[in-house]
Amino acid sequence: VEPAAPSSSPALARPQELVLEAWTVDGASQDETLCGLVRVPLPPAAGLLDRSYAALLVGGRAEAADPFSGAPSAEIELRVAVGTAAQLAATEELRAAVSTLQ
């Protein structure tokens, strides 16, 4: 059996890619509606354990696509960092200190 050919569907992740769901919440009823999927390409994550701080893999704006039509449906601001619990805590402490100084 041969593996299926890659698809251009926004619902299928490629290697080295993170797929996130984007939801809207109605303020009055608290109803949740899926507004799109966000495909985020990830860079190679080699050497992460040798670092003092977490690695920021993705930072910035990303466009969400309707999971059925593939049409743009929303835009989100995201930050994806990876590391051990200690690396993530150290990174958050540094971010908070820099934010305080600014």
N, C-alpha and C positions, 0 to 999 in steps of 0.2 A: 504494500500500500504506500503510495507516494503522499507526502504532506500536501495539504491544500495550498494553492497559490496565494500569495499575499493579496489582501483586499484593500481597496481605498476607503472602505467604510470607516467612519469615525469611531465605531464601537469596538474595533479590533486593534489591540496594542501591538506595536512592533517591538523587537528587541531594543533595549535601552530607551524605553519610552514609558512614561507614566501617564495613565488615563484617569482623570478626575471627573466626578459628577458635579455639575453646577445646579443648585436648587434655589428656587425662590420661595419665600414664606409670606403668605398673606398676613398682614399685621392684625387684622380684625379676627379672622377665623383660625389662624395658625395653620391653614392648609398648605401643604408643600407640593410644589410642582417642579418636575425635572425640566430645566430650561436648556440644558445642553451638556455636552461632554467636552472636556479640554484635554488635548493631546500635548504633552510636554516632552520634548526630546531631552534626554539626560546625557551629560558627558560621561566618559569613563571615570570610575571612582577608585582608581588604583592608589594605594598608599594611604588610605584614610586612617589606619590605626596609628601611624607614625606622627600624626598631627596633634597639636595642643588644643585646637578648636575644631568644631564641626565644619564640614565643607558645604558651602552654599552651592548647590547644583543648579538651581534656577532661581532667578529673581526678576520680577517685573510684571508686565501685563501679558495676559494670554487670552486668546479669543475662544469662546465656547461655540460648538457647532451643534445644531439640532441633530439628535441621534438618528432620526429617520430620514431627513432630507439632506443633511450635511451642510445646510445653509447656516451662516453665522447667526447666533441667537443672543449672545451676551459677551461681556468682557469682564475678566476678573484680575485682581492684583494678587500675585502669589509669591511665596518664598518657600523653597524646598531645601532644607538642610539635612545632612545625614552625618551620623557619628555615634559614638558611644554615649551613654547617659552623662558621663563626666564631661565629654567634649561639648555636648549640647548645652549643659548647664554653664560651662565656662563661656561659651559663645553668647548665651543669653545675658550673663552678667556683664560681659564686655559691651554688648549692644545697649544695655540699660545705662551703663556708665557713660558711654559716648553720647547717648540721647540726653542725659542729664547735663553734660558739659555744653551741649549745643543750646 
